[in-house]
Amino acid sequence: QLQASGGGLVQAGGSLRLSCAASGSISSINIMGWYHQGPGKERELVAAMDSGGSTNYADSVKGRFTISRNNGKNTVLLQMNSLKPEDTGIYYCNVQSISAGLRGDYWGQGTLVTVSS
């Protein structure tokens, strides 16, 4: 239901853009975001945006990463600039929906980002 793409190998200081598309089976989307799981670490929030456009960023990526979304197409992008080796890991797209009081929580398959020093 979520298809993520855009990962890859990049040198430190470089840029990547991640993309995630939610299928039409997911409706009433509220929050779309990205999580990062570094090697041997827990999954952590990188950035998220609600349906009104409010954003939330991890301190470690503020000023370097930008999240954006297209509500009409149910897509969310993560522009990652000035990448650092510690940004290496798997990035997961997350979508949260709410309809008639029921909450949905969806995860993409993850896309690998490797930043070399």
Residue pairs with C-beta under 8 A, 6 or more apart in sequence:
1 22
1 23
1 25
1 26
1 106
2 20
2 21
2 22
2 23
2 26
2 93
2 95
2 106
2 107
2 108
2 109
3 20
3 21
3 23
3 108
3 109
4 18
4 19
4 20
4 91
4 92
4 93
4 108
4 109
4 110
4 111
5 18
5 19
5 20
5 111
6 16
6 17
6 18
6 19
6 78
6 111
7 16
7 18
7 91
7 111
7 112
7 113
7 114
8 16
8 112
8 113
8 114
9 114
9 116
10 16
10 83
10 113
10 114
10 115
10 116
11 115
11 116
12 83
12 84
12 85
12 115
12 116
12 117
13 82
13 83
14 83
14 115
15 79
15 80
15 81
15 82
15 83
16 80
16 83
16 113
17 77
17 78
17 79
17 80
18 34
18 77
18 78
18 80
18 91
18 93
18 111
18 113
19 75
19 76
19 77
19 78
20 32
20 34
20 75
20 76
20 77
20 93
20 95
20 108
21 73
21 74
21 75
22 29
22 32
22 74
22 75
22 76
22 95
22 106
23 74
24 74
26 74
26 95
26 97
26 104
26 106
27 97
27 99
28 97
28 98
28 99
29 51
29 71
29 74
29 95
29 96
29 97
30 50
30 51
30 96
30 97
30 98
31 48
31 49
31 50
31 51
31 94
31 95
31 96
32 48
32 49
32 67
32 69
32 76
32 93
32 94
32 95
32 96
33 45
33 46
33 47
33 48
33 49
33 56
33 67
33 76
33 93
33 94
33 95
34 45
34 46
34 47
34 48
34 67
34 76
34 78
34 91
34 92
34 93
34 94
35 43
35 44
35 45
35 46
35 91
35 92
35 94
36 43
36 44
36 46
36 58
36 87
36 89
36 90
36 91
36 92
37 43
37 44
37 89
37 90
37 91
37 92
37 110
38 86
38 88
38 89
39 88
39 89
41 89
43 92
44 58
45 56
45 58
46 57
46 58
46 61
46 65
46 78
46 91
47 55
47 56
47 57
47 58
47 61
47 65
47 66
47 67
47 78
48 55
48 56
48 67
48 94
49 55
49 56
49 67
49 68
49 69
49 76
51 71
55 67
57 65
57 67
60 86
61 80
61 87
64 80
64 81
64 82
64 83
65 78
65 79
65 80
65 81
66 78
66 79
66 81
67 76
67 77
67 78
67 79
68 76
68 77
68 79
69 75
69 76
69 77
70 76
74 95
76 93
76 95
78 91
80 87
80 113
83 113
83 115
84 115
85 115
85 116
85 117
86 115
87 113
87 115
88 113
88 114
88 115
89 112
89 113
90 110
90 111
90 112
90 113
91 110
91 111
91 112
91 113
92 107
92 108
92 109
92 110
93 107
93 108
94 105
94 106
94 107
94 108
95 104
95 105
95 106
96 103
96 104
96 105
96 106
97 103
97 104
97 106
98 104
